[in-house]
């Protein structure tokens, strides 16, 4: 699994490009092993692909920003409705 050294870095510490590269390399190996395990347990390649797409969508920065804007807008509407 991913080297735990990175999990203990404080919020103030900055990862170097080499640290990021190594972390991503380890994550890729971990994720590949997990996906292979899903295949071994009977999931099809298509099901694994769809699962991977849903993970990517979950971390899509544009979608995350749009969700935040929608949430902020709804919060503003609720505040305005409460003021009436």
C-alpha positions in Angstrom: 0.0 0.0 0.0 0.9 3.7 -0.3 4.0 4.6 1.7 2.6 6.0 5.0 5.4 8.6 5.2 3.2 10.9 3.0 0.2 10.5 5.3 2.1 12.1 8.2 3.1 15.3 6.3 1.6 18.3 8.0 -0.5 20.7 6.0 2.3 23.2 6.1 4.8 20.9 4.3 5.0 21.0 0.5 5.6 17.8 -1.5 8.3 18.1 -4.1 7.6 17.1 -7.6 9.7 13.9 -7.0 7.6 13.1 -3.9 4.4 13.6 -5.9 5.7 11.4 -8.7 6.6 8.6 -6.3 3.3 8.9 -4.4 1.4 8.6 -7.7 3.5 5.7 -8.8 2.7 3.8 -5.6 -1.0 4.7 -5.8 -1.1 3.4 -9.4 0.4 0.1 -8.3 -2.1 -0.1 -5.4 -5.1 0.8 -7.5 -4.0 -1.7 -10.2 -3.8 -4.5 -7.7 -7.2 -3.6 -6.3 -8.8 -3.5 -9.8 -7.2 -6.9 -10.6 -8.7 -8.3 -7.5 -12.1 -7.1 -8.6 -11.6 -8.9 -11.9 -10.5 -12.0 -10.0 -13.7 -11.9 -8.0 -15.8 -11.9 -11.2 -16.3 -8.2 -12.2 -16.1 -7.7 -16.0 -13.7 -5.3 -17.5 -16.6 -3.0 -18.5 -17.9 -3.0 -14.9 -14.4 -2.1 -13.6 -14.1 0.6 -16.3 -17.4 2.1 -15.3 -16.4 2.0 -11.6 -13.1 3.8 -12.6 -15.0 6.5 -14.5 -17.3 7.1 -11.5 -14.2 7.6 -9.3 -12.7 10.1 -11.8 -16.0 12.0 -12.0 -16.1 12.1 -8.2 -12.8 14.0 -8.2 -13.4 16.1 -11.3 -12.4 19.7 -10.2 -14.9 21.3 -12.6 -17.8 19.2 -11.3 -16.7 19.9 -7.8 -16.6 23.6 -8.4 -20.1 23.5 -10.0 -21.5 21.5 -7.1 -20.0 24.1 -4.7 -21.6 27.0 -6.7 -25.0 25.2 -6.7 -24.7 24.5 -3.0 -23.8 28.1 -2.2 -26.7 29.3 -4.4 -29.1 27.0 -2.6 -27.8 28.2 0.8 -28.4 31.8 -0.3 -31.9 31.0 -1.4 -32.7 29.3 2.0 -31.2 32.3 3.9 -33.4 34.6 1.8 -36.5 32.5 2.3 -35.8 32.5 6.1 -35.6 36.3 6.1 -39.1 36.6 4.6 
